[in-house]
Amino acid sequence: MNTTKATRRTTLAVGLALALGLGITAQASAGAPRSVSGKPSDNITRIADFYGAYIDAVTDEGGGDLQDALRAHYLTPAFQKELNAWEDKEHADGVLRAQNVPLAWKVTDNGTTATRTEAVVTLTWSAGQTSTLVVDMTRGSHKIFHIGTKGVAGK
């Protein structure tokens, strides 16, 4: 009879713990599945794709050819020349505006006109430091034609 009471108490305690959500914490700590979405017709998606792939190429050993291919695909020819001149003068990567590689990036829409999309790219560096760049992309050709601290509209 004591065994039956002990079993009931244990069952009741387990039931209470589950009802109070105590059993859920182990499940929640595993984290929910993450997802990333986008579409090729969306310039913000394209800018995010470019920065993600470009940072991967800079980080990965032997990614120089990929860096060049990404620049050729995503940047206008005129801006590629402008970027090369900036890099020769500043001795830094013109896409990142730095000599280092960021640990993370975030792209935020900063406005759209009939001809272009402007985005703010926030780069996260070691020790949680951040820097921001303004990136302008044509709406028609989906090519980046400006990267700087201010957008082409001077915002």
Secondary structure, DSSP 8 states (H G I E B T S, - for coil): -HHHHHHHHHHHHHHHHHHTTTTHHHHHHT---------TT-HHHHHHHHHHHHHHHHHSTT-HHHHHHHHHHHB-HHHHHHHHHHHHHH-SBTTTTBSS--SEEEEEEEEE-SSEEEEEEEEE-GGG-EEEEEEEEETTT--EEEEESS-TT--
